[in-house]
Amino acid sequence: MPAAEYLFTMSGFRMATPTVFELSFETEQPLEFLAGQFLSVIVPGAGPGGKDLRRAYSIASPPNTKPIQLCIKIVENGPGTSYLSQLRPGIQFKGVAPYGNFVFKHKPGRHAVFIATGTGVSPFRSISTSKTFQQNLPKSTTLLFGVREETELLYVDELSKLSFLKFIPMVSRPTIAPESQKVWTKGRVTDYLRKLGPEYPWLETDFYLCGNGAMIDEAKSILTANGVQKDSIHQEIYYKPKPGEES
Ligand SMILES: Cc1cc2nc3c(=O)[nH]c(=O)nc-3n(C[C@H](O)[C@H](O)[C@H](O)COP(=O)(O)OP(=O)(O)OC[C@H]3O[C@@H](n4cnc5c(N)ncnc54)[C@H](O)[C@@H]3O)c2cc1C
């Protein structure tokens, strides 16, 4: 499907967490895409010299469903997120789609592990709720989802209900006592990976990593140390934290 420009009409806006919003929208011409792909939003006049800017967002909803959804972390003074966070139902915006190769490649008899931080859970929500994936499941599917504070968790109810999915939400710096709840585990997704140990079927698993580039680098070094080959590791980096910035 070659990428083309679309006019989107907003149909919903929801604060999914205190710092993440979910946009729902419709298109006049059907937008065909594969679960895991992204679209490039045109941010009018926000670039140098008043030129348009483009910002990439993974599609968080599955193909062939309405509305289409994006899940976006508000970045302070960020032109893309400032523009999108002000849109409300009825307003139109433009984007180019579909883009990207971060799609699930089914390999019979193998396990799949999805690893996300923050809004990096979006492509995995799209993939795991898509018919194509559900009709041809891997041997097992695990989703490790990491955030800093418990209020940042996304789609927990929905993802917990998927019977084929081992969903493991993790919180690295909880503000409440971990013992007081049963939804998440304290720690980072990379801590979880490290603890899997030699008995884990590393070589029979395909790994998909999405979100913060620092997490992806760390996870890849753990995978490589356990013998996982490059062609079993797939990644979508949203951003790289600046040196000294917390990841
Ligand atoms: C393929 C792809 C898919 C993406 N999908 C999503 C998505 O589904 N949801 C989403 O929220 N973002 C996503 N991003 C990031 C998004 O494209 C923008 O970079 C982000 O929204 C910031 O844009 P901005 O113009 O507001 O700020 P900018 O001025 O472009 O960014 C300012 C700084 O914010 C930091 N930053 C960027 N993104 C984040 C983030 N998510 N969390 C914390 N800090 C960040 C970076 O350090 C960046 O240098 C994706 C990026 C790529 C490359």
The ligand as a MOL file (V3000), in Angstrom:
LIG
                    3D

  0  0  0     0  0            999 V3000
M  V30 BEGIN CTAB
M  V30 COUNTS 53 58 0 0 0
M  V30 BEGIN ATOM
M  V30 1 C 7.9900 5.6690 13.8440 0
M  V30 2 C 7.6050 6.5290 15.0310 0
M  V30 3 C 6.3760 6.3440 15.6500 0
M  V30 4 C 6.0300 7.1350 16.7420 0
M  V30 5 N 4.8420 6.9010 17.3690 0
M  V30 6 C 4.5120 7.6040 18.4770 0
M  V30 7 C 3.3020 7.3120 19.1770 0
M  V30 8 O 2.5020 6.4410 18.7870 0
M  V30 9 N 3.0300 8.0470 20.2980 0
M  V30 10 C 3.8860 9.0290 20.7580 0
M  V30 11 O 3.5930 9.6360 21.7960 0
M  V30 12 N 5.0380 9.3190 20.1040 0
M  V30 13 C 5.3600 8.6580 18.9700 0
M  V30 14 N 6.5060 8.9670 18.2930 0
M  V30 15 C 7.2490 10.1930 18.6770 0
M  V30 16 C 6.6510 11.3750 17.8850 0
M  V30 17 O 6.9180 11.2290 16.4940 0
M  V30 18 C 7.2330 12.7380 18.2750 0
M  V30 19 O 8.6320 12.6770 18.2940 0
M  V30 20 C 6.7490 13.1980 19.6580 0
M  V30 21 O 5.3250 13.2710 19.6720 0
M  V30 22 C 7.3250 14.5940 19.9850 0
M  V30 23 O 6.9600 15.5090 18.9750 0
M  V30 24 P 6.8810 17.0500 19.2910 0
M  V30 25 O 6.8640 17.7840 17.9900 0
M  V30 26 O 5.7460 17.3500 20.2390 0
M  V30 27 O 8.2010 17.3770 20.0880 0
M  V30 28 P 9.7010 17.4540 19.5250 0
M  V30 29 O 10.1410 18.8600 19.5790 0
M  V30 30 O 9.8020 16.7440 18.2180 0
M  V30 31 O 10.4370 16.5580 20.5980 0
M  V30 32 C 11.0670 17.0720 21.7240 0
M  V30 33 C 11.7840 15.9730 22.4820 0
M  V30 34 O 10.8060 15.1720 23.1640 0
M  V30 35 C 11.3170 13.8810 23.4150 0
M  V30 36 N 10.2670 12.9040 23.0790 0
M  V30 37 C 9.7560 12.5950 21.8620 0
M  V30 38 N 8.8000 11.6570 21.9680 0
M  V30 39 C 8.6950 11.3710 23.2840 0
M  V30 40 C 7.8840 10.4720 24.0160 0
M  V30 41 N 6.9700 9.6530 23.4110 0
M  V30 42 N 8.0530 10.4390 25.3750 0
M  V30 43 C 8.9520 11.2400 25.9870 0
M  V30 44 N 9.7600 12.1170 25.3180 0
M  V30 45 C 9.6360 12.1710 24.0040 0
M  V30 46 C 12.5450 13.7210 22.5610 0
M  V30 47 O 13.6900 13.7330 23.4090 0
M  V30 48 C 12.5230 14.9270 21.6630 0
M  V30 49 O 13.8210 15.3130 21.3090 0
M  V30 50 C 6.9020 8.1750 17.2070 0
M  V30 51 C 8.1360 8.3690 16.5570 0
M  V30 52 C 8.4850 7.5690 15.5030 0
M  V30 53 C 9.8290 7.7860 14.8470 0
M  V30 END ATOM
M  V30 BEGIN BOND
M  V30 1 1 1 2
M  V30 2 1 2 3
M  V30 3 2 2 52
M  V30 4 2 3 4
M  V30 5 1 4 5
M  V30 6 1 4 50
M  V30 7 2 5 6
M  V30 8 1 6 7
M  V30 9 1 6 13
M  V30 10 2 7 8
M  V30 11 1 7 9
M  V30 12 1 9 10
M  V30 13 2 10 11
M  V30 14 1 10 12
M  V30 15 2 12 13
M  V30 16 1 13 14
M  V30 17 1 14 15
M  V30 18 1 14 50
M  V30 19 1 15 16
M  V30 20 1 16 17
M  V30 21 1 16 18
M  V30 22 1 18 19
M  V30 23 1 18 20
M  V30 24 1 20 21
M  V30 25 1 20 22
M  V30 26 1 22 23
M  V30 27 1 23 24
M  V30 28 2 24 25
M  V30 29 1 24 26
M  V30 30 1 24 27
M  V30 31 1 27 28
M  V30 32 2 28 29
M  V30 33 1 28 30
M  V30 34 1 28 31
M  V30 35 1 31 32
M  V30 36 1 32 33
M  V30 37 1 33 34
M  V30 38 1 33 48
M  V30 39 1 34 35
M  V30 40 1 35 36
M  V30 41 1 35 46
M  V30 42 1 36 37
M  V30 43 1 36 45
M  V30 44 2 37 38
M  V30 45 1 38 39
M  V30 46 1 39 40
M  V30 47 2 39 45
M  V30 48 1 40 41
M  V30 49 2 40 42
M  V30 50 1 42 43
M  V30 51 2 43 44
M  V30 52 1 44 45
M  V30 53 1 46 47
M  V30 54 1 46 48
M  V30 55 1 48 49
M  V30 56 2 50 51
M  V30 57 1 51 52
M  V30 58 1 52 53
M  V30 END BOND
M  V30 END CTAB
M  END
